Amino acid sequence: MNLVDWTSQSENQEIEESYVNFYDKERLLKHGGKFFETARDAIFIVDTDGHLLRTNPAFSKLLGYEKGEVKGRLFTEIVHKRADIQRITSLIKLHHFHRSSELPMEMELINKEGTAVPVRLRSLLIKDDKGEVRKAIGIVEDLRKDKGEEIPLQNVWETQETLYNVLANSGDAILVVNVNGCITIANEALLKMLDYQEDEIVGRHLTEISPYGGSFTTTTGEKVSISEEYNTYNIKKANELFERGKVTSYELYFIRKDKKLIPVEATISVLKDHKGERRGSIAICRDIAERKQIEKALKKAQDELEKRVEERTTNLKFINEQLKKQITERKRVEKAMRESEQRFRSLVETTSDWIWEVDMNSIYTYSSPKVKAILGYEPEEVIGKTPFDLMPAYEAERVASLFREIVESRKPFAGLENTNLHKDGRQVMIETSGVPIFDTRGNLLGYRGIDRDITERKRAEKKLTEYQNQLKSLASQLTLIEEQERRRFATYLHDQIGQALFISKIKLEMLKKSAFLTDTVESLDEILKTIEQVIMDTRSLTFELSPPILYQLGLEAALEWLVEQIKEHDGIMAKFEDDKLPKPLDDNMKILLFQAVRELLINVTKHAQARNVKVFLRKEGTQVKVCVEDDGVGFIPSEVGSSSYKNNCFGLFSIKERLDHLGGQHEIESKPGHGTRITLIAPLNSKKRRLWK
């Protein structure tokens, strides 16, 4: 909010009235220009951090500064000489301006020569439409005009002998501060409380014994952190003192000489002279450290007692409810147990699985009749034996080790596959699941479980795996046969048809030279153009079928050529990078990697909507990695192969199967809207798989 120049003498007079009465701040802000410069009293403006933004000539003259010399300095720098006071008071940015419009503040400013100048400060805070403080305006009255040049502010109490006697004989700690916040009187009780001598504390600022931030230890050993909430509480009490002239039950901390905090309860009153002018404040303080400890102990004991009473009441209610339920529950359980026993017996006798129980030593204590159908034993023949007695030696050792870990964990288990011996000596594959049995005290008694014959299922799984491996081998063989046929046909196109077309072109050109008729020459030109186009198409078809560069120059050159083709024909910014390290690969793997990268690049052009695509070829240890990365629409890898995935995913599936068969693998990294990165990993000179038997 800026001051503007006046435009008339009448307006100047209006501002003069606003200034004298100091209540019409809207007028003062609206018409501040000329009067600001010519006012008798010193006027200044500060921002919310207390920096001086502007001062009038009277202010500069009062403190002996040149115009603009104090601009930008903190107001606190010209209030107190000691730097520590400036630091503390700067925590409350507009400390000197709050409410001083209603209650003028007498203080001492420091002029350029370092001499104290007694003044009376009136000020007002400037707020915006939201009520936020933006600036403050201060008007300073030079008190030397009334009290004489260089006469210090008189202490209103220094001639009152009675007050000193009262203070000296009071059991409570009492201190008196002047309007500047400096301590003028401290009685013996206060000095004893803070462990100071009178000459060590009188004259110091109140903020020097008051904490405004940081961590402290109290005189009782408690750790205390001074928070912003504590400072806000102090400001609230200061406002109450300004408004009412007195505050009671004000709990705060003082800093003792050894830097420990003392909690006190204070009653503070404003001191005024016979004219009603505020001259300072008097505080009567009591050390409440012991009371605080007692209150804390009482609160802790009360909370503990209430907690115990609540817990006991809850327990009694619970026990009462449980006793009521137990009678009914016991009858219901007895009936349910009888019914459950009957159902369990029927289930055990009719289920196709073998149900058993073992004790802590893994000895069978119960066996259902189905053991005969699975292993050929009667239930009585199994009782007293362990599961490991029915297994081959190597299997018994393995399963016994696993079962010991299960017993130690005291947890259920499922799907434990193991081999058992039938009574006739043949092997039977069993799938075992079980749960622990506990007594009423939580002690483990043993395990109860079921065994399922999975011999036929394992045989079917083995056959299925064999069929899958055969299909993978056939798919790889078909891929190589396809590539061989492509290469053979491409060679035929190049060596036979391409050569024939080239010879035909040469002969036609010779015939054209010997022709005399214009019509004949034109016809020959058309035929030559047609043959040239056929030759170009033949070359393109040869490269599409089986690029010779793959066999002549290797995988690196072939991939670089492939990237250039994508860049040229599909309008995508394509880039190829190679680490230039030798990558010894057999022909089968070269063909597979080339075809896989070609399929991935075709997918990018058809589905990815990408603007850029990169192909990286690197050697890492005993592996080679080919990475195809684009900035297209991306996809969710887990949905590839599901019915919700609309794009053709057979290409990715085919690449995965062929790589797996040759001992390689692939990685897919993609996210909708963040592009795709597919990495093909293949072993160098792999002997893990052979395509041809």
Secondary structure, 3 states (H helix, E strand, C coil): CCCCCCCCHHHHHHHHHHHHHCCCHHHHHHCCHHHHHHCCCEEEEEECCCEEEEECHHHHHHHCCCCCCCCCCEHHHHCCCCHHHHHHHCCCCCCCCCCCCCCCEEEEEECCCCCEEEEEEEEEEEECCCCCEEEEEEEEEECHHHHCCCCCCCCCCCCCHHHHHHHHHCCCEEEEEECCCEEEEECHHHHHHHCCCHHHHCCCEHHHHCCCCEEEEECCCCEEEECHHHHHHHHHHHHHHHHHCEEEEEEEEEECCCCCEEEEEEEEEEEECCCCCEEEEEEEEEECHHHHHHHHHHHHHHHHHHHHHHHHHHHHHHHHHHHHHHHHHHHHHHHHHHHHHHHHHHHHHHCCCEEEEEECCCCEEEECCCHHHHHCCCHHHHCCCCHHHHCCHHHHHHHHHHHHHHHHHCCCEEEEEEEEECCCCCEEEEEEEEEEEECCCCCEEEEEEEEEECHHHHHHHHHHHHHHHHHHHHHHHHHHHHHHHHHHHHHHHHHHHHHHHHHHHHHHHHHHHHCCCHHHHHHHHHHHHHHHHHHHHHHHHHHHHCCHHHHHCCHHHHHHHHHHHHHHHHCCEEEEEECCCCCCCCHHHHHHHHHHHHHHHHHHHHHHCCCEEEEEEEEECCEEEEEEEECCCCCCHHHCCCCCCCCCCHHHHHHHHHHHHCCCEEEEEECCCCCEEEEEEEECCCCCCCCCC
